[in-house]
């Protein structure tokens, strides 16, 4: 019997926002795979589940995902990572691959799933949805994402003036992910469109490290990667 690979969303940060089903699969799976930082510090997803499990209770499979755009390095490292997971599945062990938020929304698991299907199509794969940071930030800020016939967009922020402006002009609410590296650009665009006071920024939403700002406070700021911007007209 081949084990099942579970793509398991553990929520946006607060450990109590793990679903009942996700918690059950974590308990049932002998192997928990998680993104591991190269420098040894705990990854965000690992911190979320640490509340419930210690390393001696499970086979904890730490997977390093290289932060590079070099296709040769990426292919080699990703193949190695998939094979490490496959070894456990081939032993008949279920593997719960944990990811913050939802596994099918801008998640590392998406690439893992595709490569596993390509390299080992016989491997059973199931996805257990999780509460995303988008849902978390709406709740924390008390901002409805969409109501009635309103339009909402989820967009990776980038220094593309025409595209970012178009998104803001055409939607009632926009959630910008990956905003940390382009915060000055985004603040400038919001000023131009007279939307600066309509924007809020949150880092590590719902976690005990959560920080909430007004966008007007952030020109020149050095923000962490897990930061969202919400613009609600």
C-alpha positions as CSV (number, residue, x, y, z in Angstrom):
1,X,0.0,0.0,0.0
2,X,1.2,3.5,-0.9
3,X,0.6,6.2,1.7
4,X,-1.4,9.3,0.9
5,X,0.1,12.7,0.6
6,X,-2.1,15.3,2.3
7,X,-1.9,19.0,1.4
8,X,-3.0,20.4,4.7
9,X,-3.8,24.1,5.4
10,X,-3.1,25.1,9.0
11,X,-4.5,28.6,8.8
12,X,-3.1,32.1,8.8
13,X,-1.3,32.0,12.1
14,X,-3.5,31.5,15.1
15,X,-3.2,27.7,16.0
16,X,-6.9,27.7,16.9
17,X,-7.8,28.4,13.3
18,X,-6.8,24.9,12.2
19,X,-9.9,23.1,11.0
20,X,-11.1,20.0,12.9
21,X,-10.4,17.8,9.8
22,X,-6.9,19.2,9.4
23,X,-6.2,18.5,13.1
24,X,-7.5,14.9,12.8
25,X,-5.2,14.3,9.8
26,X,-2.3,15.7,11.6
27,X,-3.0,13.2,14.5
28,X,-3.5,10.3,12.1
29,X,-0.5,10.9,9.8
30,X,2.8,9.3,11.0
31,X,4.9,11.8,9.0
32,X,4.5,15.6,9.0
33,X,6.3,17.4,6.2
34,X,6.9,21.1,6.7
35,X,8.9,23.9,5.0
36,X,12.2,24.2,6.8
37,X,14.4,27.3,6.8
38,X,18.0,26.8,5.8
39,X,19.4,28.8,8.8
40,X,17.7,26.6,11.3
41,X,14.9,28.8,12.6
42,X,11.4,27.5,12.6
43,X,9.2,28.1,9.6
44,X,5.8,29.8,10.0
45,X,3.8,26.6,9.4
46,X,6.0,24.7,11.8
47,X,5.4,27.2,14.6
48,X,1.6,26.9,14.1
49,X,1.6,23.1,14.6
50,X,4.2,23.1,17.3
51,X,1.4,23.9,19.7
52,X,-0.1,20.4,19.1
53,X,2.9,18.1,18.3
54,X,6.5,17.8,19.4
55,X,9.3,16.3,17.3
56,X,9.4,13.0,19.3
57,X,5.7,12.3,18.6
58,X,5.9,12.3,14.8
59,X,8.4,11.7,12.0
60,X,9.1,15.4,11.3
61,X,10.3,15.8,7.7
62,X,11.8,19.2,7.2
63,X,12.0,20.3,3.6
64,X,14.2,23.1,2.4
65,X,12.9,25.1,-0.6
66,X,15.6,27.1,-2.2
67,X,15.0,30.9,-2.6
68,X,16.5,31.2,-6.1
69,X,15.2,31.7,-9.6
70,X,18.0,29.5,-11.2
71,X,16.0,26.8,-13.1
72,X,18.8,24.2,-12.8
73,X,19.1,24.6,-9.0
74,X,15.3,24.7,-8.6
75,X,14.8,21.5,-10.6
76,X,17.5,19.6,-8.8
77,X,16.3,20.6,-5.3
78,X,12.7,20.2,-6.0
79,X,13.3,16.7,-7.4
80,X,15.2,15.8,-4.3
81,X,12.4,17.1,-2.1
82,X,9.7,15.2,-3.9
83,X,11.8,12.0,-3.7
84,X,12.2,12.4,0.1
85,X,8.4,12.6,0.4
86,X,7.9,9.7,-2.0
87,X,10.2,7.5,0.2
88,X,7.8,7.8,3.1
89,X,4.8,7.2,0.9
90,X,6.4,4.1,-0.6
91,X,6.8,2.8,2.9
92,X,3.0,3.0,3.2
93,X,3.1,6.0,5.5
94,X,0.7,8.9,5.1
95,X,2.5,12.3,4.9
96,X,0.8,15.5,6.0
97,X,2.4,18.4,4.1
98,X,1.5,21.5,6.2
99,X,1.3,25.0,4.8
100,X,0.1,28.2,6.3
101,X,-3.2,29.4,4.9
102,X,-4.8,27.3,2.2
103,X,-2.8,24.7,0.2
104,X,-4.3,25.7,-3.1
105,X,-3.8,29.5,-2.8
106,X,-0.3,30.7,-3.5
107,X,1.2,27.8,-1.6
108,X,4.4,25.7,-1.9
109,X,2.2,22.6,-1.9
110,X,0.9,23.4,-5.4
111,X,4.3,22.7,-6.9
112,X,4.8,19.7,-4.7
113,X,1.5,18.2,-5.8
114,X,2.3,18.8,-9.5
115,X,5.7,17.3,-9.4
116,X,4.5,14.3,-7.3
117,X,1.8,13.7,-9.9
118,X,4.4,13.9,-12.7
119,X,7.1,11.8,-11.0
120,X,4.9,9.3,-9.2
121,X,1.3,9.4,-10.6
122,X,0.4,6.4,-8.5
123,X,0.7,8.4,-5.3
124,X,-2.7,9.2,-3.8
125,X,-3.1,13.0,-3.0
126,X,-5.7,14.7,-1.0
127,X,-6.1,18.4,-0.2
128,X,-7.6,19.7,3.0
129,X,-8.5,23.4,2.7
130,X,-7.4,25.9,5.3
131,X,-8.4,29.4,6.4
132,X,-6.3,31.8,4.3
133,X,-4.6,34.9,5.4
134,X,-7.0,36.8,3.2
135,X,-9.9,35.5,5.3
136,X,-7.9,36.2,8.4
137,X,-7.1,39.8,7.5
138,X,-10.7,40.6,6.7
139,X,-11.8,39.4,10.1
140,X,-9.0,41.1,12.0
141,X,-9.6,44.5,10.3
142,X,-13.4,44.1,10.3
143,X,-13.4,44.8,6.6
144,X,-15.9,42.9,4.3
145,X,-14.1,41.6,1.2
146,X,-17.1,41.7,-1.0
147,X,-20.9,42.2,-0.7
148,X,-23.7,42.0,-3.2
149,X,-22.3,42.7,-6.7
150,X,-18.9,44.1,-5.5
151,X,-15.7,42.9,-7.1
152,X,-12.7,41.6,-5.0
153,X,-9.2,40.8,-6.3
154,X,-6.2,39.0,-4.9
155,X,-3.0,40.2,-6.6
156,X,0.7,39.7,-6.0
157,X,2.0,43.3,-5.7
158,X,4.8,44.3,-8.1
159,X,6.3,47.4,-9.6
160,X,4.0,47.4,-12.7
161,X,2.3,50.8,-12.7
162,X,-0.4,50.2,-15.3
163,X,-1.4,46.7,-14.0
164,X,-1.6,47.8,-10.3
165,X,-3.5,50.9,-11.2
166,X,-6.0,49.0,-13.3
167,X,-6.6,46.5,-10.5
168,X,-7.3,49.3,-8.0
169,X,-9.6,51.2,-10.4
170,X,-11.6,48.1,-11.4
171,X,-12.3,46.5,-8.0
172,X,-14.1,47.4,-4.8
173,X,-11.5,45.6,-2.7
174,X,-8.0,44.5,-3.5
175,X,-5.8,42.3,-1.3
176,X,-2.1,42.6,-2.3
177,X,0.1,39.8,-1.3
178,X,4.0,39.9,-1.4
179,X,3.7,43.6,-0.8
180,X,6.8,44.0,1.5
181,X,9.4,44.5,-1.3
182,X,7.4,47.1,-3.1
183,X,5.8,49.0,-0.3
184,X,7.2,52.4,-1.3
185,X,5.9,51.9,-4.9
186,X,2.4,50.9,-3.6
187,X,2.2,53.8,-1.1
188,X,3.1,56.2,-4.0
189,X,0.4,54.7,-6.2
190,X,-2.2,54.9,-3.5
191,X,-1.4,58.6,-2.9
192,X,-1.8,59.3,-6.6
193,X,-5.2,57.6,-6.6
194,X,-6.3,59.2,-3.3
195,X,-6.7,55.8,-1.7
196,X,-4.0,55.9,0.9
197,X,-6.4,56.3,3.8
198,X,-8.4,53.3,2.4
199,X,-5.4,50.9,2.8
200,X,-4.3,48.8,5.8
201,X,-1.3,46.5,6.0
202,X,-0.9,43.5,8.3
203,X,2.1,41.2,9.0
204,X,1.6,37.6,10.2
205,X,-2.2,38.1,10.6
206,X,-3.9,36.4,13.6
207,X,-0.5,35.1,15.0
208,X,1.0,36.3,18.2
209,X,3.5,38.3,16.1
210,X,0.8,40.2,14.2
211,X,1.3,43.9,13.4
212,X,-1.3,46.2,11.9
213,X,-0.4,49.5,10.2
214,X,-2.1,52.2,8.2
215,X,-0.4,52.3,4.8
216,X,0.3,56.0,5.4
217,X,2.8,55.0,8.1
218,X,4.9,52.8,5.9
219,X,6.9,54.8,3.4
220,X,10.4,53.6,3.7
221,X,9.5,50.7,6.0
222,X,11.3,47.4,6.0
223,X,8.5,44.8,6.2
224,X,8.5,41.0,6.7
225,X,7.6,38.7,3.9
226,X,4.3,37.5,5.3
227,X,2.6,40.9,4.8
228,X,-0.7,41.8,3.2
229,X,-2.2,45.1,2.1
230,X,-5.9,45.5,1.9
231,X,-7.4,48.4,-0.1
232,X,-11.2,48.8,0.5
233,X,-13.0,51.6,-1.3
